[in-house]
């Protein structure tokens, strides 16, 4: 079995003359790597996609299920952007999720929180405080809320209402007890 050895005077990638004796087809390692990266790129990406699809097909309680394809992922919005071509906002609006909250499992949120405390990136939140909405700001709350957000706000509102009523009752009881 014979194989063909290609001897060139110019580089196959950039067209520069080949000056070193040890190179036959490319002028440098950089050009050779660029050529083979391009040549095998589709094979590598198909192999990785198949690997991820195999892992995502297995039901896992630690991951979130994609409502579009039915597979399981940790970062659901990243998957939707890469595989289905929808932005996170479009996806959340289409499926009634809270637009302002991430779609990741709680263990992942906790892990990311620990990491942000370790490397002190949580301090960036303090720097952005001047951009937070102030109470009574006319620009605050001018967006359509998702069903998920409305349910959460109703629950919070009920709890605060109960707490206020409970506090009033206790105040009245205490006032009656300490009246002279």
C-alpha positions as CSV (number, residue, x, y, z in Angstrom):
1,X,0.0,0.0,0.0
2,X,1.4,3.3,-1.0
3,X,0.4,6.7,0.3
4,X,1.0,10.0,-1.3
5,X,3.4,12.5,0.3
6,X,2.7,16.0,-0.7
7,X,5.8,18.2,-1.3
8,X,4.9,21.9,-1.7
9,X,6.9,25.0,-2.1
10,X,4.2,27.2,-0.7
11,X,1.9,26.7,2.4
12,X,-1.4,25.1,1.7
13,X,-3.2,27.5,4.1
14,X,-1.6,30.9,3.8
15,X,0.4,30.7,0.6
16,X,3.7,31.7,2.2
17,X,6.9,30.0,1.0
18,X,8.0,26.9,3.1
19,X,11.4,27.8,4.3
20,X,12.1,25.1,7.0
21,X,13.2,21.6,5.8
22,X,11.0,19.8,8.3
23,X,7.8,21.1,6.8
24,X,6.4,19.7,3.5
25,X,2.8,21.0,3.2
26,X,2.5,23.9,5.7
27,X,4.8,26.7,6.6
28,X,4.3,26.4,10.4
29,X,2.6,24.4,13.1
30,X,0.0,27.2,13.3
31,X,-1.1,26.7,9.7
32,X,-1.1,22.9,10.0
33,X,-3.3,23.1,13.1
34,X,-5.7,25.6,11.4
35,X,-6.1,23.2,8.4
36,X,-6.8,20.2,10.5
37,X,-9.1,22.1,12.9
38,X,-11.2,23.1,9.9
39,X,-11.1,19.7,8.3
40,X,-12.4,17.8,11.4
41,X,-14.6,20.5,12.8
42,X,-17.9,19.0,11.6
43,X,-16.9,15.5,12.8
44,X,-16.1,16.9,16.3
45,X,-19.2,19.0,16.6
46,X,-21.4,16.1,15.5
47,X,-19.7,13.8,18.0
48,X,-20.2,16.3,20.8
49,X,-23.8,16.9,19.9
50,X,-24.5,13.2,19.9
51,X,-22.8,12.8,23.3
52,X,-24.8,15.7,24.8
53,X,-28.0,14.3,23.3
54,X,-27.4,10.9,24.8
55,X,-26.8,12.5,28.2
56,X,-29.8,14.8,27.9
57,X,-32.2,11.9,26.9
58,X,-31.8,10.2,30.3
59,X,-34.4,11.5,32.9
60,X,-32.7,13.2,35.7
61,X,-34.3,14.9,38.7
62,X,-31.3,17.3,39.1
63,X,-32.0,18.8,35.6
64,X,-34.9,20.7,34.1
65,X,-36.9,19.3,31.2
66,X,-37.0,21.3,28.0
67,X,-40.7,21.8,27.0
68,X,-39.7,21.9,23.3
69,X,-37.7,18.7,22.8
70,X,-38.3,16.9,26.1
71,X,-34.7,16.5,27.1
72,X,-33.1,17.4,30.4
73,X,-30.6,20.2,30.9
74,X,-29.0,22.1,33.8
75,X,-29.0,25.5,32.0
76,X,-32.3,25.4,30.1
77,X,-32.1,28.8,28.5
78,X,-28.6,28.2,27.1
79,X,-29.9,25.0,25.6
80,X,-32.9,26.7,24.0
81,X,-30.7,29.4,22.5
82,X,-28.2,27.0,21.0
83,X,-30.5,24.2,19.8
84,X,-33.9,25.9,19.2
85,X,-32.7,29.4,18.2
86,X,-34.9,31.2,20.7
87,X,-33.6,33.9,23.1
88,X,-34.2,33.3,26.8
89,X,-36.8,36.1,26.9
90,X,-38.7,34.7,23.9
91,X,-38.7,31.2,25.5
92,X,-39.8,32.4,28.9
93,X,-42.7,34.5,27.4
94,X,-43.8,31.7,25.1
95,X,-44.0,29.2,27.9
96,X,-45.3,31.5,30.7
97,X,-42.1,31.5,32.8
98,X,-40.9,34.5,34.9
99,X,-38.9,36.7,32.5
100,X,-36.6,38.0,35.2
101,X,-35.6,34.7,36.8
102,X,-33.2,32.1,35.5
103,X,-34.3,28.6,34.6
104,X,-31.7,26.5,36.5
105,X,-32.2,23.9,39.3
106,X,-31.9,25.1,42.9
107,X,-28.7,23.1,43.6
108,X,-27.0,24.9,40.7
109,X,-28.1,28.3,42.0
110,X,-26.7,27.5,45.4
111,X,-23.4,26.3,43.9
112,X,-23.1,29.5,41.8
113,X,-23.9,31.5,44.9
114,X,-21.1,29.8,46.8
115,X,-18.7,30.5,44.0
116,X,-19.7,34.2,43.8
117,X,-19.0,34.5,47.6
118,X,-15.7,32.8,47.2
119,X,-14.4,35.0,44.4
120,X,-16.2,38.1,45.7
121,X,-18.2,38.8,42.5
122,X,-21.2,39.5,44.7
123,X,-19.7,42.9,45.5
124,X,-20.6,43.9,41.9
125,X,-24.2,44.0,43.1
126,X,-23.4,46.8,45.5
127,X,-21.8,48.8,42.6
128,X,-25.0,48.5,40.6
129,X,-27.2,49.7,43.5
130,X,-27.6,53.1,41.9
131,X,-29.5,51.5,39.0
132,X,-32.0,49.7,41.2
133,X,-35.6,50.9,41.1
134,X,-36.7,53.1,44.0
135,X,-40.0,52.9,45.7
136,X,-42.6,55.0,43.8
137,X,-40.4,55.2,40.7
138,X,-42.7,55.7,37.7
139,X,-40.6,53.4,35.5
140,X,-40.8,50.4,37.8
141,X,-43.2,47.6,37.1
142,X,-44.1,48.7,33.5
143,X,-44.0,45.2,32.0
144,X,-46.4,42.4,31.6
145,X,-45.9,39.8,34.3
146,X,-45.8,36.1,33.7
147,X,-48.3,33.7,35.4
148,X,-45.4,32.4,37.4
149,X,-44.6,35.9,38.7
150,X,-48.2,36.7,39.4
151,X,-48.6,33.5,41.5
152,X,-45.5,34.3,43.5
153,X,-46.6,37.9,44.1
154,X,-50.0,36.8,45.2
155,X,-48.4,34.4,47.7
156,X,-46.1,37.1,49.0
157,X,-49.0,39.6,49.3
158,X,-51.1,37.2,51.2
159,X,-48.2,36.5,53.6
160,X,-47.5,40.1,54.2
161,X,-51.2,40.8,54.7
162,X,-51.4,38.0,57.3
163,X,-48.3,39.3,59.0
164,X,-49.7,42.8,59.2
165,X,-53.0,41.6,60.6
166,X,-51.2,39.4,63.1
167,X,-49.0,42.3,64.2
168,X,-52.1,44.5,64.6
169,X,-53.9,41.9,66.7
170,X,-50.8,41.4,69.0
171,X,-50.4,45.2,69.3
172,X,-54.1,45.5,70.4
173,X,-53.7,42.7,72.9
174,X,-50.6,44.2,74.3
175,X,-52.2,47.6,74.5
176,X,-55.1,46.2,76.4
177,X,-52.8,44.3,78.8
178,X,-50.7,47.3,79.7
179,X,-53.5,49.9,80.0
180,X,-53.8,51.4,83.4
